Structure formats: structure tokens, C-alpha cells
Amino acid sequence: MPMTRRKLIQTITLGGAGIPLSGLATGTLAQLAKPVRLGVIADLHVDLIHDAGARLDLFLKEMVRSKPDGLLQLGDFAFAKKENQKFVDQFNKGAGQKDQNLPPVSILFTLEHV
């Protein structure tokens, strides 16, 4: 069976997260009262796709509704240009506003893009 993009991301995320954990930390994680729920957005491509702003709005609205424990932005968000700062600010504001009922921490995974 070929590997799907979703399965690849799950494998990388779970495998990468497990590498630095000691036996004690792993045992502690196994005792969590409930699963950790994450909101994940990737490949927004602000500079390349015309409806990036609308898709970001939709993602943040869904995160308010579903109340995840954290948000992950996996890259290809926007090129590092002044005119794209508003999208970065929108994500950060949406990810950190208590009145939006979203988690205060967002994690940004990126290489060459902001």
C-alpha cells in the first residue's frame, strides 16, 4: 500500500516527537488523562494561492470550535516579505487569544518560509 501524505506526516511527527523522550517521559505521556489534540495547518502558500486568507480564516474558526490543545503550522505558510506579516500576525493572534478559546502556544515548523 503506498504511503499517503497524511500517513507520512503522522509518521514523521510521531517518530520525531519520540526520539528525545526518555523512558520516564514516555511513561508519563502514557498516563495522560486524555489524548493531546492538535490543530495542524500546512502549505497555506499565501503568495501562490489566491484564497490563502480565506483558508486561514476557516482554519482559525474551526480551531475555536474544536478547541485543540495546541496549534502547529508546518511550513510553506508565506514568503518572508513585509506584506505577508499580516497573515503571520493573524495566525499568531488566533493561536494566542484567550477570548478566541484557542491555546496560547503555537509551534511554527519552517525552513525557508515564514
C-alpha positions as CSV (number, residue, x, y, z in Angstrom):
1,M,0.0,0.0,0.0
2,P,1.5,3.4,-1.0
3,M,2.2,5.9,1.7
4,T,-0.2,8.9,1.7
5,R,0.9,12.4,2.6
6,R,-1.3,12.2,5.7
7,K,0.4,9.0,6.9
8,L,3.8,10.4,6.1
9,I,3.1,13.5,8.3
10,Q,1.8,11.3,11.1
11,T,4.8,9.0,10.9
12,I,7.3,11.9,10.9
13,T,5.5,13.8,13.7
14,L,5.1,10.8,15.9
15,G,8.6,9.4,15.2
16,G,10.3,12.8,15.6
17,A,8.5,13.5,18.8
18,G,9.5,10.2,20.3
19,I,13.2,10.5,19.7
20,P,14.1,12.9,22.5
21,L,11.8,11.4,25.1
22,S,13.3,9.4,27.9
23,G,11.6,6.3,29.4
24,L,10.3,8.4,32.2
25,A,8.8,11.0,29.9
26,T,7.3,8.3,27.7
27,G,5.7,6.6,30.8
28,T,4.3,10.0,31.9
29,L,2.8,10.6,28.5
30,A,1.1,7.1,28.6
31,Q,-0.7,8.2,31.8
32,L,-2.3,11.3,30.3
33,A,-6.0,11.7,31.3
34,K,-7.0,12.4,27.7
35,P,-5.3,12.4,24.3
36,V,-3.5,15.6,23.2
37,R,-5.4,17.2,20.4
38,L,-3.5,19.4,17.9
39,G,-4.8,21.7,15.1
40,V,-2.4,21.4,12.1
41,I,-2.2,23.7,9.1
42,A,0.3,23.3,6.3
43,D,1.0,24.6,2.8
44,L,-1.1,27.8,3.1
45,H,1.1,29.3,0.3
46,V,0.0,32.9,0.8
47,D,2.0,34.1,-2.2
48,L,0.9,31.3,-4.5
49,I,-2.8,30.6,-3.8
50,H,-5.4,33.3,-4.2
51,D,-7.7,32.2,-1.3
52,A,-5.0,31.7,1.4
53,G,-6.5,34.4,3.7
54,A,-10.0,32.7,3.5
55,R,-8.5,29.3,4.2
56,L,-6.6,30.7,7.2
57,D,-9.8,32.3,8.5
58,L,-11.6,29.0,8.1
59,F,-8.9,27.1,9.9
60,L,-8.8,29.5,12.8
61,K,-12.7,29.4,13.1
62,E,-12.6,25.6,13.2
63,M,-9.9,25.7,15.9
64,V,-12.2,28.0,18.0
65,R,-14.9,25.4,17.5
66,S,-12.9,22.3,18.2
67,K,-10.7,23.7,21.0
68,P,-7.4,21.8,20.4
69,D,-4.6,21.7,23.0
70,G,-2.1,23.3,20.6
71,L,-1.6,24.5,17.1
72,L,1.1,23.5,14.6
73,Q,2.0,25.4,11.4
74,L,4.1,23.0,9.3
75,G,5.5,25.4,6.8
76,D,5.0,26.8,3.3
77,F,3.0,29.5,5.0
78,A,4.2,32.7,3.3
79,F,7.4,34.1,1.9
80,A,9.2,36.4,4.3
81,K,8.0,39.7,3.0
82,K,6.6,42.7,4.8
83,E,3.2,42.4,3.0
84,N,2.8,38.9,4.4
85,Q,3.3,39.9,8.0
86,K,-0.5,40.4,8.4
87,F,-1.0,36.6,7.8
88,V,1.6,35.7,10.3
89,D,0.0,38.1,12.8
90,Q,-3.4,36.7,12.1
91,F,-2.2,33.1,12.8
92,N,-0.3,34.2,16.0
93,K,-3.3,36.3,17.2
94,G,-5.7,33.5,16.5
95,A,-3.4,31.0,18.2
96,G,-2.9,33.0,21.3
97,Q,-6.1,34.9,22.1
98,K,-7.9,33.7,25.2
99,D,-11.1,35.3,24.1
100,Q,-10.9,33.1,21.0
101,N,-10.7,30.0,23.3
102,L,-7.5,28.8,21.5
103,P,-4.4,27.5,23.1
104,P,-1.8,30.2,23.9
105,V,1.1,28.3,22.3
106,S,1.6,27.8,18.6
107,I,4.6,26.0,17.1
108,L,6.0,27.1,13.8
109,F,7.9,24.5,11.8
110,T,9.5,26.1,8.8
111,L,12.7,26.2,6.8
112,E,12.9,28.9,4.2
113,H,9.4,30.4,4.6
114,V,7.9,32.3,7.5
